[in-house]
């Protein structure tokens, strides 16, 4: 079957765009082929700095013929409807239509035959459309050959289009079309400097081989492999070790078509700069790899660069040029670092008074004060020294105002640690300056030092509560403030360090402080309006509860209502959000996420002031989930789940039918069968035993207690007819089923567990 070769040859495509562009080209072409009935065998796309290429093999030479039926009007329909049907279907008269009998009447049916076209003609139609509508993140226009502005918008000026199609055994044909005056052909070009002459190509194998002969490695992965292997070999030969960097490797492979690896050096005096700054300087400015001494583990004054040419002098000029650029860059970094050391971190903090964190949440200075207070509150809960946690929170953001971080934002936090150590801060305080940003993703490490944990939790919780308070929550796929990542960071920090924290109280305290600050910023009229609204929902018992938790407040009763009700709302919403994030965490570790819903106890309509009914201890939630998961793997667990769901289903049906619930204790006097009595007795015993086990946090024992329900539940459903003819007996048995549901809810809501 014929194959397609397509190449779009242009000026240099930015490295960061190449991988996605190759994937987009493959997807767009193959999707169109399938839509046209041309089902192919395989496709692969490639990218170099100057070209996008695609090969699709096993394309049918011709589209299949299509036969479709189109239903028309009823027999006897108005002439206008008939004429419209004939025109739309291309029929000359109704004699060419079939009659289809239908219960609603007899209808005309047109059999439309559409002959397939040659695949090369289809390609000539779809490829220019794809090129013109290609989804570059940024594109440009340029002058056409006539001197007038071109109509094509492309990432960089497009110079040539190669498009051939044909079977392996024959000379392929050119897929003829033009885009913005560029005619398709079989001509491409090799390396810009080492083999710039035109190359005539036929099909992919011929194309790839001729490009390689012309000093172009087409496959990006092949270029990566060459760079990595040569860099490792070069450094090893000199007794060093390459500092691997996959992101940089991906970028560098997109900058060259013929990679040539070389090594340069810089003055040893620059090694006094922190290693991360050296790496950032060399990486960001020259796209070079740094080198480590394999014996000491420290950086050496060497670097590895990747050239795009085999130089006549062996690369001496290229290496020298890179050294001339890197030297002043390192000199600047050394100057920034030494300048930063002259100013203490705390002396930089007053500048934060003029830096707005968020229009509605105040300055960065105000945020730092909130984080300090929150870190002091969290510190005892995680076993951290309160004074150290407060000090770390006070200094943690100060390095944002340093020269080095201003030049290299990616080392924020890390430089805070270096500067803190340099000014004699406690090691835990210094470590927290770096680690309070962690974890920043699912693969990032979680801080373990208690001071770091306290500040990291305070920082993330303040962010979450703050943006929830001003109603800037994630929506759909949009999460501009990375709040989902912050919540997962809190979850991972709590679980990895086995921490027992009441998130409800922490959220309430943080939110009440923010709403108090928002209240203080309001003008008189706005403040009066919110106070009036608070009076409308005034609940003294809740205000008293709030005051008992927080102590006396500076606000009046109605203003306290405003602060507390909003803080409570934010805490409730956030804990619901955390439930969803906890489920996402379970998915990431391939654990059962449906059990999270079963274990989480959500508030009822009439009990909303209890945000999560005490279920805000994530560590205990996870332990209950794990115990429940193990229980459900056993035969007792599986059968009890089936019995409990059966009871819930029967109850749901009967409650809907009777438009009532079957709450309340069953009447023992109405038990007529031994199975009823046995089940009632077992429920009472199991409920007490399971509740006691949950109270002492022995979840394995709670599951063992639940297992005792299995035999009487099985016997009940085998021997007892729930919907008895006697209405009182039926009601009593439905109440007994409700007791099963209530008893199991001491451990989890079994109705939320997936089969």
PyMOL commands that set and color helices and strands:
alter all, ss='L'
color gray80, all
select helices_A, chain A and resi 15-35+79-89+94-96+119-132+204-213+220-237+246-253+268-272+275-286+316-341+345-354+364-382+386-395+398-401+403-407+409-411+414-422+427-435+450-469+483-496+503-521+524-536+540-550+557-588+594-599+605-607+618-633+635-658+668-670+674-695+699-707+709-719+727-744+750-752
alter helices_A, ss='H'
color red, helices_A
select strands_A, chain A and resi 2-10+42-48+51-59+66-74+98-102+105-114+158-166+173-174+178-179+182-185+187-189+198-200+240-242+260-265+289-293+299-307+356-358+362-363
alter strands_A, ss='S'
color yellow, strands_A
deselect
rebuild
show_as cartoon
